[in-house]
């Protein structure tokens, strides 16, 4: 079957959003993104290039979207990679569009001179896993998604002496406040798999685009921010599935205070905020090889529910 391909323009934002949402609804816990949220990852993202993205059409009907992205922050961190995403609406799969989008995206990454392509795929995306493995990608890392489903109170953990915890809604935070907690998160994950520092502007753009409630727990010792826990509630997902769930999105503690129970206390603080606001299910993600974090989550009652994998394709030089 013959499809038409072209680079997207800003007027295509609704088309891109629709294709991504229809393609990913089969994934566990998927929630539809709004055009404003997708815009933060595309046209409003300095790393995004329309020359590395394509829309596929069957006649006049948009059926697929593919993209190759090279993030300058990752290049500066020495990772020398790019990321590939391919989304196809279910009824159009298996007709060649996904293979062509993969070829285009990989050729774009090669033209940028990076050494490898990366992708993260959920276990329920079987068609996507087949596409990537047939294209030469290999699994290099597993990640777990865990859930705490509590009818009882959240387990308690005490904050270390001299540390005060406050709560702020992300929408109300200034750029400087966001930069401060981003620094903590970057410090926390600096030695983790495939890490590159997250620029604060990604958080500020998300703050301005997202309508869901995001709460940030900030731990301070004197006037210094020393730990952070970010939680969010996807209202659309909860309404569509008639559930009351929330997410522990990020958890970080400055290196000088690790090993004192502050990370556990901050996690419990985020869980408690979600429970007190009417949410009985809490999700969190973790690197399957991060035994310390996984052990903490399990000790607080979290259980593994599904997994995703990071895939990598090394280009021949």
C-alpha positions as CSV (number, residue, x, y, z in Angstrom):
1,X,0.0,0.0,0.0
2,X,1.3,3.5,-0.9
3,X,1.3,6.2,1.8
4,X,2.3,9.8,1.6
5,X,4.9,11.3,4.0
6,X,5.8,14.9,4.8
7,X,7.4,16.9,7.6
8,X,4.9,18.4,10.1
9,X,4.2,22.1,10.6
10,X,2.8,23.8,13.7
11,X,-0.7,23.7,12.2
12,X,-0.4,19.9,12.4
13,X,-0.2,19.8,16.2
14,X,-3.7,18.5,16.6
15,X,-3.0,15.7,14.1
16,X,0.2,14.7,15.9
17,X,-1.7,14.7,19.3
18,X,-4.5,12.5,17.9
19,X,-2.2,10.0,16.3
20,X,0.0,9.7,19.5
21,X,-3.1,9.2,21.7
22,X,-4.8,6.6,19.5
23,X,-1.5,4.7,19.1
24,X,-0.8,4.6,22.8
25,X,-4.2,3.9,24.4
26,X,-3.4,0.2,24.5
27,X,-0.5,0.9,26.9
28,X,-0.9,0.4,30.6
29,X,-2.1,3.5,32.4
30,X,-2.0,5.7,29.2
31,X,-3.7,9.0,29.5
32,X,-4.4,11.2,26.5
33,X,-2.2,14.3,26.1
34,X,-3.6,17.7,25.1
35,X,-2.1,19.6,22.1
36,X,-0.6,22.1,24.6
37,X,1.2,19.2,26.4
38,X,2.4,17.7,23.1
39,X,3.6,21.1,22.0
40,X,6.1,21.2,24.9
41,X,7.7,18.1,23.4
42,X,7.6,19.2,19.8
43,X,7.4,22.7,18.4
44,X,8.1,24.4,21.7
45,X,11.1,22.3,22.5
46,X,14.5,23.7,21.3
47,X,15.7,20.2,20.5
48,X,12.8,19.4,18.2
49,X,13.4,19.7,14.5
50,X,10.5,19.2,12.0
51,X,13.2,17.9,9.6
52,X,13.5,14.8,11.9
53,X,9.7,14.2,12.0
54,X,7.2,12.9,9.5
55,X,3.4,12.4,9.3
56,X,2.1,9.6,7.2
57,X,-1.2,9.8,5.3
58,X,-3.4,7.2,3.7
59,X,-5.0,9.5,1.1
60,X,-6.1,12.5,3.3
61,X,-6.3,10.5,6.5
62,X,-3.4,10.9,9.0
63,X,-2.4,7.5,10.2
64,X,1.1,7.6,11.7
65,X,3.8,9.9,13.1
66,X,7.5,9.2,13.5
67,X,10.4,11.2,14.9
68,X,14.1,11.2,15.5
69,X,15.4,13.6,18.2
70,X,18.9,14.6,19.2
71,X,19.0,16.4,22.6
72,X,21.9,18.8,22.9
73,X,22.0,18.2,26.7
74,X,22.6,14.5,26.1
75,X,25.3,15.2,23.6
76,X,27.0,17.6,26.0
77,X,26.8,14.9,28.7
78,X,28.7,12.5,26.4
79,X,25.9,10.1,25.6
80,X,26.2,10.5,21.8
81,X,22.7,9.2,21.1
82,X,19.3,10.1,19.7
83,X,15.8,8.9,20.4
84,X,13.3,7.3,18.0
85,X,9.5,7.3,18.4
86,X,7.0,5.7,16.0
87,X,3.2,5.9,16.5
88,X,0.6,4.3,14.2
89,X,-3.1,4.2,14.7
90,X,-4.1,0.5,15.3
91,X,-6.1,-0.1,12.1
92,X,-3.1,1.1,9.9
93,X,-0.5,-1.2,11.4
94,X,1.2,-3.9,9.4
95,X,1.0,-2.1,6.1
96,X,4.5,-0.7,5.8
97,X,4.0,2.8,7.3
98,X,5.9,2.0,10.6
99,X,8.8,0.5,8.7
100,X,9.2,3.6,6.5
101,X,8.9,6.0,9.4
102,X,11.6,3.9,11.3
103,X,13.9,4.1,8.2
104,X,13.4,7.9,7.9
105,X,14.0,8.5,11.6
106,X,17.1,6.4,11.7
107,X,18.5,8.0,8.6
108,X,17.9,11.4,10.2
109,X,19.8,10.4,13.4
110,X,22.7,9.1,11.3
111,X,22.8,12.4,9.4
112,X,23.3,14.1,12.8
113,X,26.3,12.0,13.4
114,X,25.2,10.2,16.7
115,X,26.5,6.8,17.5
116,X,23.3,5.1,18.5
117,X,19.5,5.3,18.6
118,X,17.4,4.7,21.8
119,X,13.8,4.0,22.5
120,X,11.6,3.1,25.5
121,X,8.8,0.6,25.0
122,X,6.1,-0.7,27.4
123,X,5.6,-4.4,27.6
124,X,2.0,-4.1,26.2
125,X,3.3,-2.5,23.0
126,X,3.9,-5.8,21.2
127,X,3.7,-4.4,17.7
128,X,6.2,-1.7,18.6
129,X,8.6,-4.2,20.2
130,X,8.5,-6.3,17.0
131,X,9.1,-3.2,14.9
132,X,12.2,-2.1,16.9
133,X,13.7,-5.6,17.2
134,X,13.3,-6.2,13.5
135,X,15.1,-2.9,12.9
136,X,18.1,-4.1,14.9
137,X,17.3,-2.7,18.4
138,X,18.2,-4.7,21.4
139,X,16.9,-4.5,25.0
140,X,19.6,-3.0,27.3
141,X,17.6,-2.1,30.5
142,X,14.4,-2.9,32.3
143,X,12.2,-0.6,34.3
144,X,9.3,-1.5,36.6
145,X,6.1,0.3,37.3
146,X,4.9,-0.3,40.8
147,X,1.5,0.4,42.5
148,X,0.5,1.0,46.1
149,X,-3.2,0.2,46.5
150,X,-4.1,1.1,50.0
151,X,-7.2,0.9,52.1
152,X,-5.2,1.6,55.2
153,X,-3.1,4.6,56.2
154,X,0.2,5.3,54.5
155,X,3.2,3.9,56.5
156,X,5.0,6.7,58.4
157,X,8.7,7.8,58.2
158,X,10.1,10.6,60.2
159,X,11.8,13.6,58.7
160,X,15.4,14.0,60.0
161,X,15.8,16.7,62.7
162,X,16.4,20.2,61.4
163,X,14.6,19.6,58.1
164,X,11.2,21.2,57.3
165,X,8.9,20.1,54.5
166,X,6.6,22.4,52.7
167,X,4.2,21.9,49.8
168,X,3.8,23.9,46.6
169,X,1.6,23.4,43.6
170,X,3.8,23.4,40.4
171,X,1.5,26.0,38.8
172,X,2.4,28.5,41.6
173,X,6.1,28.0,41.5
174,X,8.5,30.6,40.0
175,X,11.2,29.8,37.5
176,X,13.8,30.1,40.2
177,X,12.0,27.7,42.5
178,X,11.7,25.2,39.6
179,X,15.4,25.6,38.9
180,X,16.3,24.8,42.5
181,X,14.4,21.5,42.6
182,X,15.6,20.5,39.2
183,X,19.2,20.8,40.5
184,X,18.3,18.4,43.3
185,X,16.8,15.9,40.8
186,X,19.9,16.2,38.5
187,X,22.1,15.6,41.5
188,X,20.1,12.5,42.5
189,X,20.1,10.8,39.1
190,X,23.6,11.8,38.0
191,X,24.9,8.3,38.4
192,X,21.9,6.5,37.0
193,X,21.6,4.7,33.7
194,X,21.6,6.8,30.6
195,X,21.4,10.1,32.6
196,X,21.7,13.6,31.2
197,X,20.9,16.7,33.2
198,X,17.3,17.9,32.8
199,X,17.2,21.6,31.9
200,X,14.8,23.6,34.1
201,X,13.0,25.0,31.1
202,X,11.4,21.6,30.5
203,X,9.7,21.8,33.8
204,X,8.6,25.5,33.3
205,X,7.1,24.7,29.9
206,X,5.2,21.8,31.5
207,X,4.1,24.0,34.3
208,X,2.6,26.4,31.8
209,X,1.0,23.7,29.5
210,X,-0.4,21.1,31.9
211,X,-3.8,21.5,33.5
212,X,-3.5,18.6,35.9
213,X,-2.6,19.2,39.6
214,X,1.1,18.7,40.3
215,X,2.3,19.1,43.9
216,X,6.0,19.5,44.9
217,X,7.1,18.6,48.4
218,X,10.3,20.6,49.2
219,X,12.5,19.7,52.2
220,X,14.7,22.6,53.5
221,X,17.4,22.7,56.0
222,X,17.9,26.3,57.0
223,X,17.3,28.1,53.7
224,X,18.8,25.3,51.5
225,X,16.6,22.9,49.5
226,X,17.9,19.4,50.2
227,X,15.2,17.1,48.9
228,X,12.1,17.1,46.6
229,X,9.2,14.8,45.8
230,X,7.0,15.6,42.8
231,X,3.5,14.0,42.6
232,X,0.8,14.4,40.0
233,X,-2.8,13.5,39.4
234,X,-4.0,12.8,35.8
235,X,-7.6,13.8,36.0
236,X,-8.4,12.6,32.5
237,X,-7.1,9.1,33.2
238,X,-9.0,8.9,36.5
239,X,-12.3,10.1,34.9
240,X,-12.0,7.8,31.9
241,X,-11.3,4.7,34.0
242,X,-13.4,5.7,37.1
243,X,-10.4,5.4,39.4
244,X,-8.6,7.6,42.0
245,X,-5.0,7.3,41.2
246,X,-1.9,9.5,41.4
247,X,1.8,9.3,40.6
248,X,5.1,9.8,42.4
249,X,6.8,11.4,39.4
250,X,10.2,12.3,40.8
251,X,12.0,11.8,44.1
252,X,15.4,13.3,44.9
253,X,17.7,13.9,47.9
254,X,21.0,15.9,47.8
255,X,24.0,13.6,48.2
256,X,25.1,15.2,51.5
257,X,21.9,14.0,53.3
258,X,21.5,10.5,51.9
259,X,21.4,7.5,54.2
260,X,19.5,9.5,56.9
261,X,16.0,8.4,55.9
262,X,15.1,11.7,54.2
263,X,14.3,9.9,50.9
264,X,11.8,7.6,52.6
265,X,10.2,10.5,54.5
266,X,9.8,12.5,51.3
267,X,8.2,9.5,49.5
268,X,5.8,9.0,52.4
269,X,5.0,12.7,52.4
270,X,4.0,12.6,48.7
271,X,2.0,9.4,49.3
272,X,0.2,11.0,52.2
273,X,-0.7,14.1,50.2
274,X,-2.2,11.9,47.5
275,X,-4.1,9.7,50.1
276,X,-5.4,12.8,51.9
277,X,-6.7,14.3,48.6
278,X,-8.8,11.2,47.9
279,X,-6.5,8.9,45.9
280,X,-6.3,5.2,46.8
281,X,-3.8,4.0,44.2
282,X,-0.3,5.4,43.8
283,X,2.1,4.5,41.0
284,X,5.9,4.9,40.8
285,X,8.6,3.9,38.4
286,X,12.0,2.5,39.0
287,X,15.1,1.1,37.2
288,X,14.9,-2.6,37.8
289,X,18.6,-2.6,38.7
290,X,18.2,0.0,41.4
291,X,18.0,-2.4,44.2
292,X,18.0,0.2,47.0
293,X,15.1,2.2,45.6
294,X,13.2,-0.9,44.7
295,X,13.7,-2.3,48.2
296,X,12.4,1.0,49.7
297,X,9.2,1.0,47.6
298,X,8.5,-2.6,48.3
299,X,9.0,-2.0,52.1
300,X,6.3,0.7,51.9
301,X,3.8,-1.6,50.2
302,X,4.4,-1.0,46.5
303,X,4.1,-4.1,44.2
304,X,5.4,-4.5,40.6
305,X,2.6,-4.4,38.1
306,X,4.3,-4.1,34.7
307,X,7.5,-3.2,33.0
308,X,9.1,-1.3,30.1
309,X,12.4,-1.7,28.4
310,X,15.0,0.6,26.9
311,X,16.2,-0.5,23.5
312,X,19.3,0.5,21.7
313,X,20.6,0.3,18.2
314,X,24.4,1.0,17.6
315,X,25.2,2.5,14.3
316,X,28.1,1.1,12.3
317,X,30.8,3.7,11.8
